[in-house]
Amino acid sequence: MKKLILGACMLMGAIGFSQDNGYFFGGLESNSQWLLDDEGLGFIAPEDQFRANNYLQLNYSLGKFTAGLQYEAYLPTVLLGYSPTWENQNGIGTYYLNYKNETLDITGGYFYEQFGSGLILRTWEDRQLGINNALKGLRVKFTPTADLAITGVYGQIRNGFDVSEGVMQGIDANLDLSSLLKVDAVDLKLGASYVGRYQSNGANDSIPANINAYGGRLDFVANNFYGGVEAITKDPDVIVNEEAISSPQLFDGTALQVNLGYAQKGLGINSTFRRLENFSFYADRYAEGNVFNEQIVNYVPALTKQHDYLLSNIYVYNAQPRLLFGDAENRAGEVGTQLDVYFSFDKESTLGKLGTKIAGNFSYWAGLEATYNSTAQTYEAEFIGDGDRYFRDLNIEVKNRWSSKWSSIVTFQDVIVDKGISEGGPLGVQGDIRAQIAVIEGTRRFEGGKALRMELQHLWTPDDDKNWAGAVLEYNFNSAITLYAADAWNYGGEGEIHYYSFGGSYSKGPARFALNYGRQRGGLICVGGVCRFVPENTGVTANLVVTF
């Protein structure tokens, strides 16, 4: 590895000194926290109170070549709630060399790739979640014609500053059928994918060394209608729970996702159906189910509305694709749907003059209905059936732009979530949490880029921690300086507690610095439908981002 890193650095240096028509680009991001004791929260700061995650990315492009690397430092230790894999680590996390012309795109080193919607393969970085599952190896993209694109990948998934034991390989093909068949009425695209993992099984022949997944998809656009279907099957594999093989049986996995939508001026409708049965996929069989999403191969986000407010993010959903056998619970996967409707009133109408926009969302997710034989550890699942409800969300949002100075957003949400999702523990056996959340947000704009934004929120529930009230006040002095104060008050539980925070940010050119102090509510934090658990804490946090 050291030779590869040295070679990449020498190549970048040689290119930089031998040519004068290339250019550098990249960025620096630093996220740090100083944890403090908080008697009211019951939080005792650890000895290593100061923590920081730092990333420096450098890229150089010259003609058809681009090279880059990312240096990372989790010093003196990693931020609270991140995987201990990063603890006290620093070094070059990723590096790559890319060549690209009209038909060929070749990358060696670390790279990110997605096949289809990502259900079969997606490697990506999300620093807020602590995810970086880049593939280290070789990627070749070949576009022989405008109608056909083929991508091949080979390598190992990143795991901290190391790589997975399993070796991944895959190929993805996309064909523009409408262009090939010269059909103008319908835009039709066909795709097919294969992803395989090889991991030594030692002397245990009952464990398969090779696990393959195969998928196909078809997408269309016809006038105002659009949609698509993607289906995937995965070879039989062992079931792993808490880093140990939990069943002598082998089970295959399947995934099916169907999207349908309609769009015209002022109206949009989008619906999604998804069914997952035993469909978690990791680069190391023993990594299955880890809470930090490490070595994950595919992208299985929760298909629900991603809310932006303090209280609407308390009861969220995390996708449940796994198959589990146990004394506490049995489950085989999930099935559900999501529906979004968007409507904008015509400017000639009364509400149109107010700039009124309405968005409605409904999502429902349940476990697969199945019969289990715990002794033999076998099961039979229905395609849909009547499984335990895991999550249901019904919400509506009304946006109004009253004038050039005033705008408002009113949101109401009715949510039901299984306690096992929200609090941890087995699913389908602890009961539900039912809550309603109301939010009113108003913004007043002033001359010179100044603006004042206020949020008032309330959450009602007879369950869990009972009722909450929340408020946010934010003032933009201009496009560069912003200050805010926020509080989420849990006043209905056994002990009243305020999760307060205040701070601000300053931006200048390509740089932005943010600083805040306050309490972090414990629970799931989600980005794009993928979640990680954050423990309660109190402290000062700082964020610096510079791009160039």
TASULJO-V889529 format. One record per backbone hydrogen bond with DSSP energy under -0.5 kcal/mol. CO is the residue of the C=O (numbers start at 0). NH is the residue of the N-H. Records with the same first field share a line. If there is no record, write none. Layout:
CO = NH + NH
This chain:
0 = 4
1 = 5
2 = 6
3 = 7
4 = 8
5 = 9
6 = 10
7 = 11
8 = 12
9 = 13
10 = 14
11 = 15
12 = 16
13 = 17
14 = 18
22 = 60
24 = 58
25 = 547
26 = 56
27 = 545
28 = 54
29 = 543
30 = 52
31 = 541
32 = 34 + 50
33 = 539
37 = 41 + 42
41 = 43
42 = 37 + 44
46 = 48
48 = 34
50 = 32
52 = 30
53 = 72
54 = 28
55 = 70
56 = 26
57 = 68
58 = 24
59 = 66
60 = 22
61 = 64
63 = 99
64 = 61
65 = 97
66 = 59
67 = 95
68 = 57
69 = 92 + 93
70 = 55
71 = 90
72 = 53 + 74
73 = 87
76 = 51
78 = 81
82 = 85
83 = 86
85 = 88
88 = 73
90 = 71 + 92
93 = 69
94 = 109
95 = 67
96 = 107
97 = 65
98 = 105
102 = 142
103 = 100
104 = 140
105 = 98
106 = 138
107 = 96
108 = 136
110 = 134
112 = 122
113 = 115
114 = 117 + 119 + 120
117 = 298
120 = 114
123 = 132
125 = 128 + 129 + 130
130 = 125
133 = 157
134 = 110 + 136
135 = 155
136 = 108
137 = 153
138 = 106
139 = 151
140 = 104
141 = 149
144 = 147
146 = 175
147 = 144
148 = 173
149 = 141
150 = 171
151 = 139
152 = 169
153 = 137
154 = 167
155 = 135
156 = 163
157 = 294
158 = 161
161 = 158
166 = 197
167 = 154
168 = 195
169 = 152
170 = 193
171 = 150
172 = 191
173 = 148
174 = 176 + 189
175 = 179
176 = 180
177 = 181 + 182
181 = 183
185 = 187
186 = 220
187 = 176 + 177
188 = 218
189 = 174
190 = 216
191 = 172
192 = 214
193 = 170
194 = 212
195 = 168
196 = 198 + 210
197 = 166
200 = 203
202 = 204
203 = 206
205 = 207
208 = 198 + 210
210 = 196
211 = 234
212 = 194
213 = 232
214 = 192
215 = 230
216 = 190
217 = 228
218 = 188
219 = 226
220 = 186
221 = 224
223 = 262
224 = 221
225 = 260
226 = 219
227 = 258
228 = 217
229 = 256
230 = 215
231 = 254
232 = 213
233 = 252
236 = 250
237 = 239
238 = 245 + 246
240 = 243
243 = 240
250 = 236
252 = 233
253 = 276
254 = 231
255 = 274
256 = 229
257 = 272
258 = 227
259 = 270
260 = 225
261 = 268
263 = 266
265 = 343
266 = 263
267 = 341
268 = 261
269 = 339
270 = 259
271 = 337
272 = 257
273 = 335
274 = 255
275 = 333
276 = 253
280 = 296 + 297
282 = 165
283 = 286
284 = 287
286 = 289
289 = 292
292 = 295
294 = 282
296 = 121
297 = 299
300 = 302
301 = 303
304 = 306
308 = 312
310 = 313
313 = 315
320 = 278
323 = 330
330 = 323
331 = 277
332 = 367
333 = 275
334 = 365
335 = 273
336 = 363
337 = 271
338 = 361
339 = 269
340 = 359
341 = 267
342 = 357
345 = 348
348 = 352
350 = 353 + 355
351 = 354
353 = 400
355 = 344
356 = 398
357 = 342
358 = 396
359 = 340
360 = 394
361 = 338
362 = 392
363 = 336
364 = 389 + 390
365 = 334
368 = 381
370 = 379
371 = 373
372 = 376 + 377
377 = 372
379 = 370
383 = 368
387 = 366
389 = 417
390 = 364
391 = 415
392 = 362
393 = 413
394 = 360
395 = 411
396 = 358 + 398
397 = 409
398 = 356
399 = 401 + 407
404 = 444
405 = 401 + 402
406 = 442
407 = 399
408 = 440
409 = 397
410 = 438
411 = 395
412 = 436
413 = 393
414 = 434
415 = 391
416 = 432
417 = 420 + 421
418 = 422
419 = 423
430 = 418
432 = 416
434 = 414
435 = 459
436 = 412
437 = 457
438 = 410
439 = 455
440 = 408
441 = 453
442 = 406
443 = 451
445 = 448
446 = 449
449 = 445
450 = 475
451 = 443
452 = 473
453 = 441
454 = 471
455 = 439
456 = 469
457 = 437
458 = 467
459 = 435
462 = 465
466 = 490 + 491
467 = 458
468 = 488
469 = 456
470 = 486
471 = 454
472 = 484
473 = 452
474 = 476 + 482
475 = 450
479 = 506
480 = 476 + 477
481 = 504
482 = 474
483 = 502
484 = 472
485 = 500
486 = 470 + 488
487 = 489 + 498
488 = 468 + 490
489 = 496
496 = 489
497 = 499
498 = 487
499 = 518
500 = 485
501 = 516
502 = 483
503 = 514
504 = 481
505 = 512
507 = 510
509 = 546
510 = 507
511 = 544
512 = 505
513 = 542
514 = 503
515 = 540
516 = 501
517 = 538
518 = 520
519 = 536
522 = 533
524 = 531
526 = 529
528 = 301 + 318
529 = 526
531 = 524
533 = 522
536 = 519
537 = 35
538 = 517
539 = 33
540 = 515
541 = 31
542 = 513
543 = 29
544 = 511
545 = 27
